[in-house]
Amino acid sequence: MSDDLVFYTHPMSRGRIVRWMLEEVGATYRTEILGYGTAMKEPAYRAVNPLAKVPALRHRGVTVTETAAICAYLADAFPEAGLAPAPGDPERGAYYRWLFFAAGPVEAAVTNKALGVEVSEERRRMVGYGSMAEVLDALEGAVSGREYLAGGRFSAADLYLGSHLMWGMQFGGIERRPAYEAYVARLADRPAALRAREIDDRLIAEAPQG
């Protein structure tokens, strides 16, 4: 069984988050760049991800999709990188909490805002996040008064939630708050983050135009 890491992505996708995670892990990996509407839709890739979306990961015969799941998988597959509290560590609870808060309530609330979906007050119990205001306040509480989300050290939860804050503030899906900006400033200049951005930005610049 091959131990190869194969990373399926497009440089203008959520794959940028996984690229950062792979650079933090420090393992050797092979990148497969897939075009929207072309290679992603082909049967060969649908066998990897039936939704025909990136990112996806293959490792030791295992296929993992969904960005948060890939980050959690890599943190556990490469424990020497120290990107997750160890099983049995009480901080594992906070790690899971905020990793999947970003994957669930944050993602849903920001997507609905972008689509112009307004959830009425009487129907808020039907959605997992309640309201955008509640999500933003919960995020502010999570990143205030501490350097990182779990155990006082950087983890995959910081990488994933921090990526959502960076993108959200950049493109207007998440309002700028001092607590958010101070938090992401601690993350954006990590060497692995810089390497990942450089790789994907170069791929974008080198892509055929038109």
C-alpha positions as CSV (number, residue, x, y, z in Angstrom):
1,M,0.0,0.0,0.0
2,S,1.4,3.4,-1.0
3,D,2.0,6.0,1.6
4,D,1.9,8.7,-1.0
5,L,0.0,11.9,-0.3
6,V,-1.9,13.1,-3.3
7,F,-3.6,16.5,-3.1
8,Y,-6.4,17.3,-5.5
9,T,-7.0,21.0,-5.8
10,H,-7.4,24.3,-7.7
11,P,-5.4,27.3,-6.6
12,M,-8.6,29.4,-6.4
13,S,-10.5,27.1,-4.1
14,R,-10.8,26.0,-0.5
15,G,-7.8,23.8,-1.4
16,R,-5.7,26.8,-0.3
17,I,-6.6,25.9,3.3
18,V,-5.4,22.3,2.7
19,R,-2.2,23.5,1.0
20,W,-1.4,25.5,4.2
21,M,-2.1,22.4,6.3
22,L,0.1,20.3,4.2
23,E,2.9,22.8,4.5
24,E,2.5,22.8,8.3
25,V,2.6,19.0,8.3
26,G,5.9,19.0,6.4
27,A,5.3,15.7,4.6
28,T,6.1,15.2,0.9
29,Y,2.9,15.4,-1.2
30,R,2.0,15.4,-4.9
31,T,-0.4,18.0,-6.3
32,E,-3.0,17.3,-8.9
33,I,-4.4,20.6,-10.3
34,L,-8.0,20.2,-11.7
35,G,-9.8,22.6,-13.8
36,Y,-13.3,23.8,-13.0
37,G,-15.9,22.3,-15.4
38,T,-13.3,20.0,-17.1
39,A,-11.1,17.6,-15.1
40,M,-13.3,18.0,-12.0
41,K,-16.3,16.6,-13.9
42,E,-14.5,13.7,-15.5
43,P,-15.4,10.1,-14.3
44,A,-11.8,9.6,-13.1
45,Y,-12.1,12.4,-10.5
46,R,-15.7,11.6,-9.7
47,A,-14.4,8.3,-8.5
48,V,-12.4,10.3,-5.9
49,N,-15.1,12.8,-5.0
50,P,-18.6,12.2,-6.5
51,L,-19.5,15.8,-5.9
52,A,-16.8,16.8,-8.4
53,K,-15.3,19.4,-6.0
54,V,-11.9,20.1,-4.6
55,P,-10.1,19.7,-2.3
56,A,-9.6,16.0,-1.8
57,L,-6.8,14.0,-0.4
58,R,-5.6,10.4,-0.9
59,H,-3.2,8.8,1.6
60,R,-2.5,5.1,2.3
61,G,-5.4,4.0,0.2
62,V,-7.8,6.4,2.0
63,T,-9.7,9.2,0.3
64,V,-10.7,12.2,2.4
65,T,-12.9,15.0,1.2
66,E,-14.3,18.1,3.0
67,T,-11.7,20.7,4.0
68,A,-12.2,20.5,7.8
69,A,-12.1,16.7,7.6
70,I,-8.8,16.8,5.6
71,C,-7.3,19.1,8.2
72,A,-8.3,16.9,11.1
73,Y,-7.1,13.8,9.2
74,L,-3.7,15.3,8.5
75,A,-3.3,16.5,12.1
76,D,-3.8,12.9,13.3
77,A,-1.9,11.2,10.6
78,F,1.2,13.3,11.3
79,P,1.1,13.8,15.1
80,E,4.8,14.8,15.1
81,A,3.7,18.1,13.6
82,G,1.8,19.0,16.8
83,L,-1.3,20.3,15.1
84,A,-3.9,18.8,17.4
85,P,-4.1,18.1,21.1
86,A,-3.4,14.4,21.8
87,P,-6.3,12.0,22.3
88,G,-7.3,12.1,25.9
89,D,-6.1,15.7,26.4
90,P,-9.0,17.8,27.7
91,E,-8.0,20.5,25.1
92,R,-9.2,18.1,22.4
93,G,-12.7,19.3,23.2
94,A,-12.0,22.9,22.4
95,Y,-10.1,21.8,19.3
96,Y,-13.0,19.9,17.9
97,R,-15.5,22.5,19.0
98,W,-14.0,25.4,17.1
99,L,-12.8,23.4,14.1
100,F,-16.3,22.2,13.4
101,F,-17.9,25.5,14.5
102,A,-16.1,27.0,11.5
103,A,-17.1,24.1,9.2
104,G,-20.8,24.3,10.3
105,P,-22.3,27.6,11.7
106,V,-19.6,29.9,10.2
107,E,-19.7,28.4,6.7
108,A,-23.5,28.3,6.7
109,A,-24.0,31.8,8.0
110,V,-21.5,33.4,5.6
111,T,-22.9,31.4,2.6
112,N,-26.4,32.5,3.4
113,K,-25.3,36.1,3.7
114,A,-23.6,35.9,0.3
115,L,-26.7,34.5,-1.2
116,G,-29.0,37.1,0.4
117,V,-30.8,34.5,2.5
118,E,-32.5,36.1,5.5
119,V,-33.6,33.7,8.3
120,S,-36.6,35.1,10.1
121,E,-36.4,35.2,13.9
122,E,-39.2,32.6,14.3
123,R,-37.3,30.2,12.1
124,R,-33.8,30.6,13.6
125,R,-34.2,27.3,15.5
126,M,-34.3,25.6,12.1
127,V,-30.8,26.6,11.1
128,G,-27.7,25.4,12.9
129,Y,-26.3,28.8,13.5
130,G,-29.2,30.9,14.7
131,S,-28.2,34.3,13.4
132,M,-25.2,35.9,11.8
133,A,-24.8,38.2,14.8
134,E,-24.7,35.3,17.2
135,V,-22.1,33.5,15.0
136,L,-19.9,36.6,14.9
137,D,-20.2,37.2,18.7
138,A,-19.3,33.6,19.4
139,L,-16.3,33.9,17.1
140,E,-15.2,37.0,18.9
141,G,-15.4,35.3,22.2
142,A,-13.4,32.3,20.9
143,V,-10.4,34.4,19.7
144,S,-10.4,37.0,22.5
145,G,-8.2,36.7,25.5
146,R,-6.2,33.8,24.3
147,E,-3.4,33.3,21.7
148,Y,-4.8,30.1,20.2
149,L,-8.0,28.1,20.4
150,A,-6.8,25.0,22.2
151,G,-4.0,24.3,24.6
152,G,-2.1,27.5,24.1
153,R,-0.6,26.4,20.9
154,F,-1.4,26.7,17.2
155,S,-3.5,23.8,15.8
156,A,-5.5,22.7,12.8
157,A,-8.5,24.5,14.4
158,D,-6.7,27.8,14.2
159,L,-5.6,27.2,10.7
160,Y,-9.2,26.3,9.5
161,L,-11.1,28.9,11.5
162,G,-8.4,31.6,10.8
163,S,-8.7,30.9,7.1
164,H,-12.4,31.6,7.2
165,L,-11.8,34.8,9.1
166,M,-9.1,35.9,6.6
167,W,-11.2,35.2,3.6
168,G,-14.4,36.5,5.1
169,M,-12.9,39.9,6.1
170,Q,-11.1,40.2,2.8
171,F,-14.3,39.7,0.7
172,G,-16.8,41.2,3.0
173,G,-18.6,38.1,4.2
174,I,-17.4,38.7,7.8
175,E,-17.2,42.2,9.3
176,R,-13.9,43.4,10.6
177,R,-13.5,43.4,14.3
178,P,-10.3,44.2,16.2
179,A,-10.3,40.8,17.9
180,Y,-10.5,39.0,14.5
181,E,-7.7,41.1,13.0
182,A,-5.4,40.6,16.0
183,Y,-6.0,36.8,15.8
184,V,-5.4,36.4,12.1
185,A,-2.3,38.6,12.3
186,R,-0.7,35.9,14.5
187,L,-1.5,33.3,11.9
188,A,-0.9,34.9,8.5
189,D,2.9,35.2,8.8
190,R,3.6,31.6,9.8
191,P,6.3,30.2,7.5
192,A,4.0,27.4,6.2
193,A,1.2,29.9,5.5
194,L,3.6,32.1,3.5
195,R,4.9,29.1,1.5
196,A,1.4,27.9,0.8
197,R,0.2,31.3,-0.5
198,E,3.3,31.6,-2.6
199,I,2.7,28.2,-4.3
200,D,-1.0,28.9,-5.0
201,D,-0.5,32.5,-6.1
202,R,2.2,31.3,-8.5
203,L,-0.1,28.7,-9.9
204,I,-2.7,31.3,-10.5
205,A,-0.2,33.6,-12.2
206,E,1.0,30.8,-14.5
207,A,-2.5,29.6,-15.5
208,P,-3.5,30.1,-19.1
209,Q,-5.5,33.2,-19.6
210,G,-8.7,33.4,-21.6
